[in-house]
Amino acid sequence: MQERLLHTIWQHSLYHPTGLQTIAGERITVLHPGRYNTDAGPDFLEAKIKVGDTTLAGHIEIHVRSSDWDKHGHQTDEAYKNVVLHIVHEHDADTGPANTPVLCIAPYIAQGIIGKYEYLAYTKQELPCANHLPQVKDIIKYSWLTRLLAERWEDKLGTWQELLDESAGDWSSLLYWRLAANFGFKVNADAFLALARSLPLNILAKHRENLLQVEALLFGQAGMLEGEMDGVYPNALKTEYNYLRKKYKLTPIPMHSWKYMRLRPANFPTIRIAQFAALVHQSVHLFSVIIEKSTVKEIMPLFDVRAGHYWETHYSFGEASEQDAKKKLGKSSIQNIIINTIAPIKFLYASRQSTEAEQEKALKLLDELPAESNHIISIWNENQWTPENASQSQAQIQLYNNYCSKKRCLDCAIGLSIIKS
């Protein structure tokens, strides 16, 4: 038995309310179960119960065993002075606040509740609820996805707001940093963000019209122009960078920050940096332009970029590839950027401007895009819950990462629905 399960049972009235008695045999009537408290202090606040003919208002504390009261040190904690009911699963000791009624709830728990929870908690399936998912009502599943998408953006945008404050409210710098991280596509996201933060946007902007200088700054700050270089183009980059590095007193990030293992050559950080340089080169006031766009069709062309001529025959410096290919940023990559950077930053900006209509437009961008394709979404597909668009796939990623993989079924609307059914 877990205390968290007892909290859920009390919070959602998953017990037989008639016939409740204290261990002293007094009848209990629940007038209000209280407000669930996730902070320090009693588990439920401002409850109202009736014990016999006496109405009591105050807090409720729940334990697996009565003796846990002393084990948790509540007897000396002033926060627990106003506890009016001590609920336990097993009454093993006469502890707790003096004259406070004790309810042993075990005999009153609705049949099957504990068994369903234990199945979800201890199954080895990737999705604990896989066998029960088809029986969950659509309204529960899809309303939960809506909440999860909001939760995902709350998590993401909390960090973004810190970056925005760090940049003194410079939205263009925030976009620059987050786009850079996105160009790292998870594997090299941290390294790309470190690169962008080591190279102020205003320096790049001064040299935007000269692609070679933009590339030199980015590759140089990435630590990729150290040592001997082979070829005309790499050496031209190094010459430019050495001059600009001294001029702006720049310090590159370590070369070992970049990861290549298990990446397709087209996703090597060298290619992504070259594509990012092309984006900087062709973009003018990108943040303002993006804020004005309201549909995926309008945004996609802004990221129609490809790496420079050298990279048509190379994946890394000095090593020519057998294939001659234009390293263009693909459609799926641009969609990923819209999902993970453009839509969130438009939403954050609209929320700062208090314009709900623009917030809705930012959310609708995800409705226009197809669901993502990755390991997590494959798990949902295999269990007959295929997302219809990027809004749903983003929510399902949040659901899997924050609930399913952590067995947080008691905090999940779907898990709770299964337990209550």
C-alpha positions in Angstrom: 0.0 0.0 0.0 1.3 3.5 -0.9 0.2 6.7 0.8 -0.3 8.4 -2.5 -2.9 5.8 -3.4 -4.7 6.6 -0.1 -4.7 10.3 -1.1 -6.4 9.4 -4.4 -8.9 7.2 -2.7 -9.9 10.0 -0.3 -9.8 12.8 -2.9 -12.0 11.0 -5.4 -14.3 9.2 -2.8 -13.2 5.8 -3.9 -14.6 4.3 -0.8 -18.1 3.4 0.5 -19.2 6.6 2.3 -22.1 5.0 4.2 -21.2 3.3 7.5 -17.9 5.0 8.0 -16.8 4.8 11.7 -13.9 5.8 13.7 -11.9 3.1 15.5 -13.8 4.1 18.6 -17.1 3.3 16.8 -18.3 6.8 16.2 -20.2 7.4 12.9 -18.4 9.7 10.3 -20.1 11.8 7.7 -17.9 13.5 5.1 -19.3 17.0 4.4 -16.3 18.1 2.4 -13.1 16.1 1.9 -10.8 19.1 1.9 -8.5 20.6 -0.6 -5.6 18.4 -1.6 -2.3 19.9 -0.5 0.8 19.2 -2.5 3.0 21.4 -0.3 4.3 20.9 3.2 1.7 20.3 5.9 -1.4 18.1 6.3 -2.6 16.2 3.2 -6.0 17.9 2.9 -6.8 21.4 4.1 -10.1 23.0 5.1 -12.1 19.8 5.3 -15.4 19.5 7.0 -16.7 16.3 8.6 -19.2 15.2 11.2 -18.3 12.7 13.9 -21.4 11.6 15.7 -23.4 14.8 16.2 -20.3 17.1 16.2 -19.3 19.0 13.1 -15.5 19.5 12.8 -13.7 21.8 10.4 -9.9 21.6 9.8 -7.3 19.5 8.2 -6.9 15.8 7.4 -3.7 13.7 7.5 -3.4 10.3 5.9 -0.9 7.6 6.6 -0.4 3.9 5.7 0.0 3.1 9.4 -1.1 5.0 12.5 2.5 4.8 13.8 3.7 6.9 10.8 2.4 10.0 12.7 5.3 9.8 15.1 7.8 8.5 12.5 7.1 11.6 10.4 7.6 13.9 13.3 4.1 15.4 13.2 3.7 15.4 17.0 6.1 18.4 17.3 5.0 20.2 14.2 2.6 23.2 14.7 1.2 22.8 11.2 -0.6 19.6 12.3 -2.3 21.1 15.4 -5.6 21.6 13.5 -5.9 18.1 12.2 -9.5 16.9 12.8 -9.3 13.4 11.3 -6.4 10.9 11.0 -7.0 8.4 8.2 -4.9 5.2 8.1 -4.9 2.0 6.2 -3.7 0.0 9.2 -4.2 1.0 12.8 -1.0 -0.3 14.5 -0.5 2.1 17.4 -2.4 4.7 19.5 -0.5 7.7 18.1 -1.6 11.0 16.7 -3.0 14.2 18.1 -4.9 13.8 21.4 -8.7 13.4 21.1 -8.5 13.4 17.2 -10.7 10.7 15.6 -9.0 8.0 13.6 -10.6 6.4 10.5 -9.2 3.0 9.4 -10.3 3.2 5.8 -9.2 -0.2 4.6 -12.6 -2.0 5.1 -14.4 0.8 3.1 -12.2 1.0 0.0 -14.3 0.1 -3.1 -13.7 -3.3 -4.5 -11.0 -3.7 -7.1 -9.4 -0.3 -6.6 -6.1 -1.6 -5.1 -5.8 -4.4 -7.6 -6.2 -2.1 -10.6 -3.6 0.3 -9.2 -1.1 -2.4 -8.5 -1.5 -3.7 -12.0 -0.7 -0.3 -13.4 2.1 0.3 -11.0 3.9 -3.0 -11.5 3.2 -4.1 -15.1 6.3 -4.3 -17.3 4.6 -2.9 -20.4 5.9 0.4 -21.8 2.4 1.8 -21.4 1.0 0.7 -18.1 -2.6 1.2 -19.3 -2.1 -0.5 -22.7 -4.6 -3.3 -22.1 -7.3 -0.9 -20.8 -6.7 2.1 -23.1 -9.4 1.1 -25.7 -12.0 1.2 -22.9 -11.2 4.7 -21.8 -13.7 7.2 -23.2 -12.5 9.5 -25.9 -13.6 12.6 -24.1 -11.3 11.7 -21.2 -8.4 11.0 -23.5 -8.6 14.0 -25.7 -9.4 16.5 -22.9 -6.3 15.1 -21.1 -4.2 15.7 -24.2 -5.3 19.3 -24.3 -4.2 19.8 -20.7 -0.9 18.0 -21.4 0.0 20.2 -24.4 -0.5 23.2 -22.1 1.7 21.5 -19.5 4.4 20.8 -22.1 4.5 24.5 -23.1 4.4 25.6 -19.5 7.5 23.5 -18.9 9.3 24.7 -22.0 8.3 28.4 -21.8 9.3 28.7 -18.1 12.9 28.1 -19.2 12.5 30.4 -22.2 11.3 33.2 -20.0 14.4 32.9 -18.0 16.5 33.3 -21.2 14.3 36.3 -22.3 15.0 38.0 -18.9 18.7 37.2 -19.3 18.7 38.9 -22.7 17.0 42.0 -21.2 13.8 41.3 -23.1 15.5 40.9 -26.5 13.1 38.7 -28.5 15.4 38.4 -31.5 18.2 37.0 -29.2 15.7 34.5 -27.7 14.7 33.4 -31.2 18.3 33.1 -32.2 19.2 30.9 -29.2 16.2 28.7 -29.5 16.6 28.2 -33.3 20.2 27.3 -32.7 19.2 24.7 -30.1 16.6 23.4 -32.5 19.1 23.0 -35.3 21.0 20.6 -33.0 17.9 18.3 -33.2 18.2 16.9 -29.7 21.6 15.2 -30.0 23.5 18.4 -30.4 20.9 20.8 -29.0 23.0 21.7 -25.9 26.2 22.3 -28.0 24.3 24.4 -30.5 22.8 26.5 -27.8 26.3 27.0 -26.2 27.6 28.0 -29.6 24.8 30.6 -30.1 25.3 32.0 -26.5 29.1 32.3 -27.2 28.4 34.5 -30.2 26.2 37.5 -29.7 23.5 38.0 -32.3 24.6 41.6 -32.9 28.0 40.5 -34.1 26.4 38.0 -36.6 24.1 40.8 -37.7 27.0 43.1 -38.6 28.3 40.4 -41.0 25.0 39.0 -42.2 25.5 40.0 -45.8 28.8 38.2 -46.1 28.1 34.4 -46.0 31.8 33.5 -45.6 32.1 35.6 -42.5 28.9 34.3 -41.0 30.1 30.7 -41.6 33.6 31.6 -40.2 32.1 33.0 -37.0 29.8 30.0 -36.5 32.3 27.3 -37.4 35.0 29.1 -35.5 33.0 29.5 -32.3 32.0 25.8 -32.7 35.7 25.0 -32.2 35.9 23.4 -35.7 38.6 25.7 -37.1 41.4 24.8 -34.7 44.6 23.2 -36.0 45.7 22.7 -39.6 43.0 23.0 -42.3 43.0 21.3 -45.7 41.6 23.1 -48.7 40.9 26.6 -49.9 37.5 27.0 -48.3 38.4 25.7 -44.8 41.5 27.9 -44.8 39.5 30.9 -45.9 37.1 30.3 -43.0 40.0 30.1 -40.6 41.6 33.3 -41.9 38.4 35.2 -41.5 37.7 33.7 -38.1 41.2 34.5 -36.7 40.6 38.1 -37.6 37.1 38.3 -36.3 38.0 36.4 -33.1 40.6 39.0 -32.2 38.3 41.9 -33.2 35.4 40.8 -31.0 37.5 39.0 -28.3 35.6 35.7 -28.9 36.2 32.4 -27.1 35.1 29.2 -28.9 33.3 26.3 -27.3 35.2 23.0 -27.0 35.2 20.9 -30.2 34.4 17.8 -28.1 31.0 19.3 -27.3 29.7 18.0 -30.7 28.3 14.4 -31.2 28.5 12.5 -34.4 27.9 8.9 -33.4 24.6 7.3 -34.6 23.9 10.3 -36.8 23.2 10.1 -40.5 25.9 12.2 -42.3 23.2 14.7 -43.4 22.6 15.4 -39.7 26.2 16.0 -38.8 26.7 19.2 -36.9 28.9 20.6 -39.7 26.0 20.4 -42.1 23.5 21.8 -39.6 25.9 24.8 -38.8 26.3 25.5 -42.5 22.5 25.5 -42.9 22.1 27.7 -39.9 24.6 30.1 -41.4 22.6 30.2 -44.6 19.5 31.0 -42.5 21.3 33.9 -40.8 22.6 35.1 -44.2 19.2 35.2 -45.9 17.1 36.5 -42.9 16.3 40.1 -42.2 14.5 40.9 -39.0 13.4 37.3 -38.7 11.6 37.6 -35.4 9.4 40.4 -36.7 8.6 38.5 -39.9 7.7 35.3 -38.0 5.4 37.2 -35.6 3.5 38.5 -38.7 3.0 35.0 -40.2 0.0 33.0 -38.9 0.0 29.8 -41.0 2.4 27.0 -41.7 2.2 27.7 -45.4 3.6 31.2 -44.8 6.3 30.1 -42.4 7.8 27.2 -44.3 9.5 29.2 -47.0 11.4 31.2 -44.4 13.5 28.1 -43.6 14.1 27.0 -47.2 17.9 27.0 -46.8 20.7 24.8 -47.8 24.4 24.5 -46.9 27.0 26.3 -49.1 28.6 24.9 -52.2 31.5 23.2 -50.3 29.1 21.0 -48.4 27.6 19.6 -51.6 30.6 17.3 -51.7 31.5 17.2 -48.0 30.0 16.2 -44.7 33.0 17.3 -42.6 36.1 19.4 -43.3 38.7 18.0 -45.6 36.9 14.7 -46.4 35.2 14.6 -49.8 32.1 12.4 -50.0 31.4 10.1 -52.8 27.9 11.5 -53.4 27.3 15.0 -54.7 24.1 16.3 -53.0 22.7 19.7 -52.0 22.3 19.7 -48.2 18.9 21.3 -48.0 17.0 21.6 -44.8 14.2 19.0 -45.3 10.5 19.5 -44.9 10.3 17.4 -41.8 13.1 19.4 -40.2 11.3 22.6 -40.9 8.1 21.2 -39.4 10.1 20.2 -36.3 11.4 23.8 -36.0 7.8 25.2 -36.3 6.6 22.7 -33.6 9.5 23.2 -31.2 10.5 26.8 -31.7 8.3 29.0 -33.9 4.9 28.1 -32.4 6.1 28.3 -28.7 7.9 31.6 -29.2 4.8 33.1 -31.0 2.7 31.9 -28.1 5.0 33.3 -25.5 5.2 36.7 -27.2 1.4 36.8 -27.6 1.0 35.9 -23.9 3.4 38.8 -22.9 1.3 41.1 -25.1 -1.9 39.7 -23.6 -3.4 38.9 -27.0 -5.5 35.7 -26.7 -6.3 35.6 -30.5 -2.6 35.4 -31.3 -2.1 32.7 -28.7 -4.8 30.7 -30.4 -3.1 31.2 -33.8 0.2 29.9 -32.3 -1.6 26.8 -31.0 -3.3 26.2 -34.3 0.0 26.0 -36.1 0.4 22.6 -34.5 -3.0 21.5 -35.7 -1.9 22.2 -39.2 1.2 20.0 -39.0 1.3 16.2 -39.2 2.1 14.2 -36.1 5.7 13.6 -35.4 7.4 10.3 -36.1 9.7 9.0 -33.3 10.1 6.2 -30.8 7.5 7.5 -28.4 4.8 8.0 -31.1 5.5 4.5 -32.4 4.6 3.2 -28.9 1.2 5.0 -29.1 0.6 3.8 -32.6 1.3 0.2 -31.6 -1.4 0.6 -28.9 -4.1 1.9 -31.3 -3.9 5.6 -30.3 -2.5 7.3 -33.3 -2.2 11.1 -33.0 -4.0 13.1 -35.7 -1.7 16.1 -35.7 1.3 17.7 -34.0 -0.8 19.0 -31.2 -1.7 15.5 -30.2 1.7 14.0 -30.8 3.3 16.7 -28.6 0.8 16.0 -25.9 1.5 12.2 -26.2 5.2 12.8 -25.8 4.5 14.8 -22.6 2.2 12.0 -21.4 4.8 9.3 -22.0 7.8 11.1 -20.6 6.1 12.7 -17.5 3.5 10.0 -16.6 3.8 6.6 -18.3 7.5 6.1 -18.0 7.4 7.3 -14.4 4.3 5.2 -13.5 2.5 8.3 -12.4 -0.9 6.7 -13.1 -2.5 8.4 -10.1 -1.7 11.8 -11.5 -3.0 10.9 -15.0 -6.6 11.3 -16.0 -6.5 8.1 -18.0 -4.9 6.1 -15.2 -7.4 7.5 -12.7 -10.3 6.7 -15.1 -9.1 3.0 -15.2 -8.8 2.8 -11.5 -12.2 4.3 -10.9 -14.0 2.3 -13.5 
